[in-house]
Amino acid sequence: MTDRRRLALLGVLAVGLVALRSFVATYYEGFYFDSDQAIVGLMARHLSRFQRFPLFYYSLNYILGVQAWIIAPFFWIGRSSVTLARLPFVALNALVGVWLVRRFTNRDGLRPGTAFVAALPFIMPTPAVGTQLLELAGACVEPFVYVLLLWVLRRRPLAFGLLLAIAFLQREFAIFAVPAILLVEIRRPDFWSRGNVSRAAWAIAGFALAWIIVDDAKMHLVGGGLIGQAASLGGQLCTSGPELAQRVRALVSEALPILYGGYRMPLATVRMTSSIAAGSSIVGWLVTATLVLMLARLAITEFARLKGSRSFLSEDGADDDAEEREPFLGRQSAKREGGKQPSDEDGFAGYLAWIGLFTACVYPLSCNVILHAPPLLRYLLLALLLPVGLFAAFMQRERSRALRNIVAGVFVVWGAVNLWDNVRVVREALRDPPGSEHRALVDYLLQQRIRYARAIYWDAYMVDFLSGERVVAASVDVIRIPEYQKLVDEHADAAVNLERLPCSGPRRVASWCVTGP
């Protein structure tokens, strides 16, 4: 079988695996859907009906409303639903998986099978992470798309700057593409050339242009400029010593192990309707040891280069490839796995690894990170690129066939365990479909012809979205859509209260008492 055909088959396999891990969250609205995600659904619904043109997540000064604009065409064609809202993001997940496999094969010289294994941490993560990659709370898989596009556009500075601004305004972690590219490019002989200085100036101009356009649009649509975004970000950073140390501990002992599936955790811990506990501490230790091994071998390669070494000896003293291998962060001049010559765009693997590392490093700076609390996986998703980049770089440079096989074997076992956990989640959902109490509540309100209601944030906007705004529920605490407050106030005589159990009242539906008119 030719490499081209093998690559095509692996691309189909990647799409199939992404579809498998996405099935439950996409098909069953009761599995993982809340008011944060309902807000994005409502934004897309309003946009699809040309009622409003949301620029940012409703009532926030940050999180550009890209998700709503992605979903809106689907809502314009069909009836708004959780399934329809998730479908474009399932497609984006599949796109990223295939893109990684093809990029590692066509440009980085890996064999198709090895490239597929390199992308497995993204293609088949643990169920909790796979579901987060579909979350409709402002950003999920889009930063991965930005990261890949920014690498492609790094020689086109104006387009690079424009895209970087959009990416940053949606999810700030996309800015890590800049230092990652610098760390890759700085080792090139022409890094300090006038051409690069000119490209940097054009990139800054592109970023500034996009920033000014979005800032002006925000001023006209919702009032206030983008200075609010900087203030919001600053207010979420905590850098004091003792608390920071605890958050670093939370990152190392809890967040990263959960992200990589190395910690057994009930999915209900992260608000998913499932009795499954996913992850394996044994796999976690295997993956940790493998990551350390890859880092050590890559560090030895770098040290040898700095010492002027012309070869890298394998552990048994034999040299499987007598040609020079250049460092992890810079240009490579040797043949790659399978004897393929390097392209002129080397450093992609290091670029991904740096972005993953930076993402993990800034995680403890968030004030919202709490030791022994469920991790904020949405802030860590780009850290999936750390093992992806390390594996690709290691397979390009490592001369010991035995070590390459061991590392690849660990990654395959890791992916297989995650696959089994995802299969278990699918089997449970097919056997006992995750129900939605909010759907039962909405059905009752519609049946009783109740048009207006008041509820807490986590209930109000769920009712609004699931009912297609046939029931307008105003939030009694966190307010995202002031228009709903006004409508309910205007019809106060007809509005009911949705109170969570324990409560008293003659009308009880699922976990609520319906009181009032």
C-alpha positions as CSV (number, residue, x, y, z in Angstrom):
1,M,0.0,0.0,0.0
2,T,1.4,3.4,-0.9
3,D,1.9,6.1,1.6
4,R,-0.7,8.2,-0.1
5,R,-3.4,5.6,0.2
6,R,-2.3,4.8,3.8
7,L,-2.6,8.5,4.7
8,A,-6.1,8.7,3.2
9,L,-7.2,5.7,5.2
10,L,-5.7,7.1,8.4
11,G,-7.5,10.4,7.7
12,V,-10.8,8.5,7.5
13,L,-9.9,6.7,10.7
14,A,-9.1,10.0,12.4
15,V,-12.5,11.4,11.4
16,G,-14.3,8.3,12.6
17,L,-12.6,8.4,16.0
18,V,-13.5,12.1,16.4
19,A,-17.1,11.3,15.5
20,L,-17.1,8.5,18.1
21,R,-15.8,10.6,21.0
22,S,-18.2,13.4,19.9
23,F,-21.3,11.3,19.6
24,V,-22.8,11.4,23.1
25,A,-22.2,15.1,23.7
26,T,-23.6,15.9,20.3
27,Y,-26.6,13.6,20.2
28,Y,-27.8,13.8,23.8
29,E,-28.5,17.3,25.0
30,G,-28.8,16.0,28.6
31,F,-25.2,14.8,28.7
32,Y,-23.3,18.1,28.9
33,F,-25.2,21.3,28.3
34,D,-25.6,24.3,30.7
35,S,-26.5,28.0,30.7
36,D,-23.0,29.1,29.7
37,Q,-23.4,27.1,26.5
38,A,-27.1,28.1,26.1
39,I,-25.9,31.7,26.0
40,V,-23.9,31.0,22.9
41,G,-26.8,29.1,21.4
42,L,-29.1,32.1,22.0
43,M,-26.5,34.4,20.4
44,A,-26.4,32.2,17.3
45,R,-30.2,32.1,17.3
46,H,-30.5,35.8,17.4
47,L,-27.9,36.2,14.7
48,S,-29.5,33.6,12.4
49,R,-32.7,35.6,12.6
50,F,-30.9,38.9,12.1
51,Q,-32.3,40.2,15.4
52,R,-28.9,41.0,17.0
53,F,-25.3,40.9,15.8
54,P,-23.3,39.8,18.9
55,L,-19.7,40.8,18.8
56,F,-18.7,39.4,22.2
57,Y,-20.2,36.8,24.5
58,Y,-23.3,38.5,26.0
59,S,-22.6,41.0,28.8
60,L,-18.8,40.2,28.8
61,N,-15.9,42.5,27.7
62,Y,-14.0,39.5,26.4
63,I,-14.5,36.2,24.4
64,L,-15.2,37.3,20.8
65,G,-18.5,35.7,19.7
66,V,-16.9,33.6,17.0
67,Q,-18.7,30.5,18.1
68,A,-22.1,32.1,17.6
69,W,-21.1,33.2,14.1
70,I,-20.0,29.7,13.3
71,I,-23.3,28.2,14.5
72,A,-25.6,30.8,13.0
73,P,-25.7,29.5,9.4
74,F,-26.7,26.1,10.7
75,F,-29.5,27.7,12.8
76,W,-30.6,29.6,9.7
77,I,-31.0,26.4,7.8
78,G,-32.5,24.2,10.5
79,R,-34.2,24.5,13.9
80,S,-31.9,25.5,16.7
81,S,-30.8,22.6,18.9
82,V,-27.8,21.3,20.9
83,T,-27.0,18.8,18.2
84,L,-27.1,21.3,15.4
85,A,-25.0,23.7,17.4
86,R,-22.3,21.1,18.0
87,L,-22.0,19.8,14.5
88,P,-19.7,22.5,13.1
89,F,-17.3,21.9,16.0
90,V,-17.3,18.2,15.5
91,A,-16.2,19.0,11.9
92,L,-13.5,21.4,13.2
93,N,-12.2,18.7,15.6
94,A,-12.0,16.3,12.6
95,L,-10.3,18.9,10.5
96,V,-7.6,19.5,13.2
97,G,-6.9,15.8,13.6
98,V,-6.5,15.2,9.8
99,W,-4.5,18.4,9.4
100,L,-2.0,17.2,12.1
101,V,-1.6,13.8,10.5
102,R,-1.1,15.2,7.0
103,R,1.3,17.9,8.2
104,F,3.5,15.5,10.1
105,T,3.6,13.2,7.0
106,N,3.9,15.7,4.2
107,R,6.2,18.3,5.8
108,D,7.9,16.7,8.7
109,G,8.9,13.4,7.1
110,L,7.0,11.0,9.5
111,R,5.5,7.9,8.1
112,P,1.7,8.1,8.0
113,G,1.2,5.6,10.9
114,T,3.7,7.5,13.1
115,A,2.1,10.8,12.2
116,F,-1.3,9.3,13.2
117,V,0.1,8.2,16.6
118,A,1.6,11.6,17.1
119,A,-1.9,13.2,16.8
120,L,-3.6,10.6,19.0
121,P,-3.6,12.8,22.2
122,F,-5.9,15.2,20.2
123,I,-7.8,12.7,18.1
124,M,-8.7,10.4,21.0
125,P,-8.4,12.1,24.4
126,T,-10.2,11.1,27.6
127,P,-14.0,11.6,27.4
128,A,-13.9,14.6,29.7
129,V,-11.5,16.4,27.4
130,G,-13.2,15.3,24.2
131,T,-16.4,16.8,25.5
132,Q,-14.6,20.0,26.4
133,L,-13.4,20.2,22.8
134,L,-17.1,20.6,21.9
135,E,-18.1,23.0,24.7
136,L,-20.1,26.0,23.5
137,A,-18.9,28.4,26.2
138,G,-16.9,30.9,24.1
139,A,-14.1,28.7,22.7
140,C,-13.3,25.0,22.4
141,V,-11.5,23.7,19.4
142,E,-11.1,27.0,17.6
143,P,-7.7,27.9,19.3
144,F,-6.2,24.7,17.7
145,V,-7.4,25.9,14.3
146,Y,-5.9,29.3,15.0
147,V,-2.6,27.8,16.0
148,L,-2.3,25.8,12.8
149,L,-3.3,28.7,10.6
150,L,-0.9,31.0,12.3
151,W,2.0,28.7,11.5
152,V,0.9,28.6,7.9
153,L,0.6,32.4,7.8
154,R,3.9,33.2,9.6
155,R,5.5,34.2,6.2
156,R,2.5,36.4,5.4
157,P,2.8,39.0,8.2
158,L,-0.3,41.2,7.5
159,A,-2.6,38.2,7.4
160,F,-0.8,36.7,10.4
161,G,-1.4,39.9,12.5
162,L,-5.1,40.1,11.5
163,L,-5.7,36.5,12.4
164,L,-3.7,36.8,15.7
165,A,-5.9,39.6,16.8
166,I,-9.1,37.7,16.2
167,A,-7.7,34.6,17.9
168,F,-6.5,36.6,20.9
169,L,-9.9,38.4,21.3
170,Q,-11.6,35.0,21.3
171,R,-9.2,33.0,23.5
172,E,-6.1,34.8,24.8
173,F,-4.0,31.7,24.9
174,A,-3.6,31.9,21.1
175,I,-1.0,34.6,21.7
176,F,1.4,31.9,22.7
177,A,1.9,31.3,19.0
178,V,4.1,34.4,18.9
179,P,6.8,33.3,21.4
180,A,6.6,29.8,20.1
181,I,7.4,30.9,16.6
182,L,10.1,33.2,17.9
183,L,11.8,30.3,19.8
184,V,11.7,28.2,16.6
185,E,12.9,30.9,14.3
186,I,15.5,32.6,16.5
187,R,18.0,29.8,15.7
188,R,17.9,30.4,12.0
189,P,20.9,32.4,10.6
190,D,18.6,35.0,9.0
191,F,16.5,35.7,12.1
192,W,17.9,39.2,12.6
193,S,17.6,40.1,8.9
194,R,15.9,43.3,7.6
195,G,13.3,41.1,6.0
196,N,12.2,39.6,9.3
197,V,12.1,43.1,10.9
198,S,9.8,44.2,8.1
199,R,7.6,41.2,8.5
200,A,7.3,41.8,12.3
201,A,6.3,45.4,11.6
202,W,3.6,44.3,9.1
203,A,2.4,41.7,11.6
204,I,2.0,44.3,14.3
205,A,0.2,46.6,11.8
206,G,-2.2,43.7,11.0
207,F,-2.9,43.1,14.6
208,A,-3.4,46.8,15.3
209,L,-5.8,47.1,12.3
210,A,-7.9,44.2,13.4
211,W,-7.9,45.5,17.0
212,I,-9.0,49.0,15.9
213,I,-11.8,47.6,13.7
214,V,-13.2,45.4,16.5
215,D,-12.8,48.2,19.0
216,D,-14.8,50.6,16.8
217,A,-17.5,48.0,16.2
218,K,-17.8,47.3,19.9
219,M,-18.1,51.0,20.6
220,H,-21.0,51.3,18.2
221,L,-22.8,48.0,19.0
222,V,-22.5,47.7,22.7
223,G,-20.6,50.7,23.9
224,G,-17.2,50.7,25.5
225,G,-13.9,49.8,23.9
226,L,-11.5,46.8,24.2
227,I,-9.8,48.4,27.2
228,G,-12.4,46.5,29.1
229,Q,-10.9,43.2,27.9
230,A,-7.5,44.0,29.4
231,A,-9.1,45.0,32.7
232,S,-11.1,41.8,32.8
233,L,-8.0,39.7,32.1
234,G,-6.1,41.5,34.8
235,G,-8.8,40.9,37.3
236,Q,-8.6,37.2,36.8
237,L,-4.8,36.9,37.4
238,C,-3.6,36.0,40.9
239,T,0.2,35.9,41.5
240,S,0.6,36.0,45.3
241,G,3.1,33.4,46.6
242,P,1.2,31.0,48.8
243,E,-1.9,30.8,46.6
244,L,0.2,30.5,43.5
245,A,2.1,27.5,45.0
246,Q,-1.2,25.8,45.7
247,R,-2.4,26.4,42.1
248,V,0.9,25.0,40.7
249,R,0.3,21.9,42.9
250,A,-3.2,21.7,41.5
251,L,-1.8,21.8,38.0
252,V,0.8,19.1,38.5
253,S,-1.1,16.7,40.7
254,E,-4.6,17.1,39.3
255,A,-5.2,19.2,36.2
256,L,-2.6,17.8,33.9
257,P,-3.1,14.1,35.0
258,I,-6.9,14.6,34.3
259,L,-6.2,16.3,31.0
260,Y,-4.0,13.4,29.8
261,G,-6.3,10.7,31.3
262,G,-3.8,9.7,33.9
263,Y,-6.1,10.2,36.8
264,R,-9.2,8.1,37.3
265,M,-12.1,10.5,37.7
266,P,-15.9,10.1,37.6
267,L,-17.3,12.2,34.7
268,A,-20.0,13.5,37.0
269,T,-17.2,15.5,38.7
270,V,-17.1,17.8,35.6
271,R,-20.9,18.0,35.3
272,M,-21.3,15.3,32.7
273,T,-24.4,13.0,33.0
274,S,-22.6,9.7,33.3
275,S,-21.8,7.1,35.9
276,I,-18.5,6.3,34.1
277,A,-15.1,6.9,35.8
278,A,-12.5,7.5,33.1
279,G,-8.7,7.5,33.2
280,S,-6.0,5.3,34.5
281,S,-3.2,6.1,37.0
282,I,-1.1,3.3,35.4
283,V,-1.3,4.9,32.0
284,G,-0.7,8.2,33.7
285,W,2.7,7.1,35.1
286,L,3.6,5.4,31.8
287,V,2.9,8.7,29.9
288,T,4.7,10.8,32.4
289,A,7.8,8.5,32.2
290,T,7.6,8.6,28.4
291,L,7.4,12.4,28.3
292,V,10.4,12.7,30.6
293,L,12.3,10.2,28.4
294,M,11.6,12.2,25.2
295,L,12.6,15.5,26.9
296,A,15.8,13.9,28.1
297,R,16.7,12.5,24.7
298,L,15.9,15.8,23.0
299,A,18.0,17.7,25.6
300,I,20.9,15.4,24.9
301,T,20.5,16.1,21.2
302,E,20.6,19.8,21.8
303,F,23.6,19.5,24.1
304,A,25.4,17.4,21.5
305,R,24.7,20.1,18.9
306,L,26.0,22.8,21.2
307,K,29.2,20.7,21.7
308,G,29.6,20.5,17.9
309,S,28.8,16.8,17.8
310,R,28.2,15.4,14.3
311,S,26.4,12.3,15.4
312,F,24.0,11.1,18.1
313,L,24.7,7.6,19.4
314,S,22.0,5.3,20.4
315,E,21.9,3.7,23.8
316,D,23.7,0.5,22.6
317,G,26.5,2.6,21.0
318,A,25.3,1.8,17.5
319,D,24.5,4.7,15.1
320,D,21.4,3.9,13.2
321,D,21.6,7.0,11.2
322,A,25.0,8.6,10.6
323,E,23.7,11.9,9.4
324,E,23.6,14.9,11.6
325,R,20.3,15.8,13.3
326,E,19.8,19.4,14.2
327,P,18.1,20.6,17.4
328,F,14.5,20.3,18.6
329,L,13.8,24.0,18.3
330,G,15.4,24.8,15.0
331,R,16.1,23.8,11.4
332,Q,16.9,20.1,10.7
333,S,19.2,19.1,8.0
334,A,19.0,15.3,8.3
335,K,16.8,12.8,6.6
336,R,13.7,12.0,8.6
337,E,12.0,8.8,9.5
338,G,11.5,6.7,6.4
339,G,14.3,8.6,4.6
340,K,12.3,11.6,3.7
341,Q,14.1,14.9,3.2
342,P,13.1,17.8,5.4
343,S,11.0,20.6,4.1
344,D,11.9,24.3,4.4
345,E,9.3,24.7,7.1
346,D,11.0,22.8,10.0
347,G,10.2,23.5,13.6
348,F,6.5,22.7,13.5
349,A,6.8,20.0,16.2
350,G,8.7,22.3,18.5
351,Y,6.2,25.1,17.8
352,L,3.3,22.9,19.0
353,A,5.2,21.7,22.1
354,W,6.1,25.3,23.1
355,I,2.5,26.3,22.9
356,G,1.4,23.4,25.0
357,L,4.1,24.2,27.6
358,F,3.2,27.9,27.8
359,T,-0.5,27.0,28.2
360,A,0.3,24.7,31.1
361,C,2.6,27.3,32.7
362,V,0.0,30.1,32.8
363,Y,-2.8,27.9,34.1
364,P,-1.8,28.4,37.8
365,L,-2.0,32.2,37.3
366,S,-5.8,32.0,37.1
367,C,-7.6,33.0,40.3
368,N,-10.3,30.5,39.5
369,V,-7.9,27.5,39.9
370,I,-8.6,25.8,43.3
371,L,-6.7,22.8,44.7
372,H,-8.9,19.7,45.0
373,A,-11.6,21.3,42.9
374,P,-12.5,20.1,39.4
375,P,-9.9,21.5,37.0
376,L,-10.7,24.2,34.5
377,L,-10.0,22.1,31.4
378,R,-11.1,24.8,29.0
379,Y,-8.0,26.7,30.1
380,L,-5.7,23.8,29.5
381,L,-6.9,22.3,26.2
382,L,-3.9,23.7,24.2
383,A,-1.6,21.7,26.5
384,L,-2.6,18.7,24.5
385,L,-0.1,20.0,22.0
386,L,2.8,19.4,24.3
387,P,2.8,15.5,24.0
388,V,1.9,15.9,20.3
389,G,4.8,18.1,19.5
390,L,7.3,16.2,21.7
391,F,6.4,12.9,20.1
392,A,6.8,14.3,16.6
393,A,10.1,15.9,17.4
394,F,11.4,12.8,19.2
395,M,10.5,10.5,16.2
396,Q,12.3,12.8,13.9
397,R,15.5,12.9,15.9
398,E,15.8,9.7,17.9
399,R,18.2,7.1,16.4
400,S,17.4,4.2,18.6
401,R,14.8,2.1,16.8
402,A,14.0,0.4,20.2
403,L,13.3,3.7,21.9
404,R,11.1,4.9,19.0
405,N,9.1,1.7,19.2
406,I,8.7,1.9,23.0
407,V,7.5,5.5,22.9
408,A,5.1,4.8,20.0
409,G,3.8,1.8,21.9
410,V,3.1,3.9,25.0
411,F,1.2,6.4,22.9
412,V,-0.8,3.6,21.2
413,V,-1.7,2.1,24.6
414,W,-2.6,5.6,25.9
415,G,-4.9,6.2,22.9
416,A,-6.4,2.7,23.3
417,V,-7.3,3.3,26.9
418,N,-8.9,6.6,26.1
419,L,-10.8,4.9,23.2
420,W,-12.1,2.2,25.6
421,D,-13.3,4.9,28.0
422,N,-15.1,6.7,25.2
423,V,-16.7,3.5,24.0
424,R,-17.9,2.8,27.6
425,V,-19.5,6.3,27.6
426,V,-21.2,5.6,24.3
427,R,-22.4,2.2,25.4
428,E,-23.9,3.6,28.6
429,A,-25.6,6.4,26.7
430,L,-27.2,3.9,24.2
431,R,-28.3,1.6,27.1
432,D,-29.5,4.4,29.4
433,P,-29.8,7.7,27.5
434,P,-28.8,10.7,29.6
435,G,-32.0,12.6,30.2
436,S,-32.4,16.3,30.5
437,E,-34.4,17.6,33.5
438,H,-34.4,21.0,31.8
439,R,-36.1,19.5,28.8
440,A,-38.8,18.0,31.1
441,L,-39.3,21.5,32.7
442,V,-39.5,23.2,29.3
443,D,-42.1,20.6,28.1
444,Y,-44.2,21.3,31.2
445,L,-44.1,25.0,30.8
446,L,-45.1,24.8,27.1
447,Q,-47.8,22.4,27.9
448,Q,-49.2,24.7,30.5
449,R,-48.8,27.7,28.1
450,I,-46.6,29.5,30.6
451,R,-44.8,32.2,28.7
452,Y,-42.7,34.0,31.3
453,A,-40.6,32.8,34.3
454,R,-37.9,33.7,36.7
455,A,-35.1,31.4,37.7
456,I,-31.4,31.3,38.8
457,Y,-28.8,31.7,36.0
458,W,-28.2,28.0,35.6
459,D,-31.8,27.4,34.8
460,A,-33.1,30.6,33.2
461,Y,-31.1,30.6,30.0
462,M,-31.4,26.8,29.6
463,V,-35.2,27.3,29.5
464,D,-34.8,30.2,27.0
465,F,-32.7,28.2,24.6
466,L,-34.4,24.8,24.9
467,S,-37.9,26.4,24.4
468,G,-36.8,28.3,21.4
469,E,-37.6,31.5,23.4
470,R,-41.3,30.4,23.5
471,V,-40.7,30.7,27.2
472,V,-38.8,33.8,28.3
473,A,-37.0,33.2,31.6
474,A,-35.2,36.0,33.4
475,S,-32.3,35.4,35.6
476,V,-32.6,36.4,39.3
477,D,-28.8,36.5,39.8
478,V,-26.3,36.7,36.9
479,I,-27.9,38.7,34.0
480,R,-26.6,38.1,30.5
481,I,-29.5,39.3,28.4
482,P,-31.2,42.4,29.9
483,E,-34.0,42.2,27.3
484,Y,-35.4,39.1,29.0
485,Q,-35.5,41.0,32.3
486,K,-37.5,43.7,30.7
487,L,-40.0,41.4,29.1
488,V,-40.6,39.4,32.3
489,D,-41.0,42.6,34.3
490,E,-43.6,43.8,31.8
491,H,-45.5,40.6,32.2
492,A,-44.9,40.2,35.9
493,D,-48.5,39.2,36.6
494,A,-48.1,36.1,34.3
495,A,-44.6,35.2,35.3
496,V,-43.9,32.0,37.4
497,N,-41.0,31.3,39.7
498,L,-38.8,28.2,39.1
499,E,-37.4,27.2,42.5
500,R,-34.9,24.5,42.9
501,L,-35.6,21.6,45.4
502,P,-35.9,21.6,48.3
503,C,-38.9,23.9,47.9
504,S,-42.6,23.8,48.7
505,G,-45.5,24.2,46.3
506,P,-48.3,22.2,44.6
507,R,-46.6,22.1,41.2
508,R,-43.4,20.0,41.1
509,V,-41.5,19.2,37.9
510,A,-38.3,17.3,38.0
511,S,-36.0,19.3,40.4
512,W,-38.2,22.4,40.5
513,C,-41.3,23.8,42.1
514,V,-43.3,26.1,39.8
515,T,-44.8,28.8,42.0
516,G,-46.8,32.0,41.2
517,P,-49.5,32.6,38.7
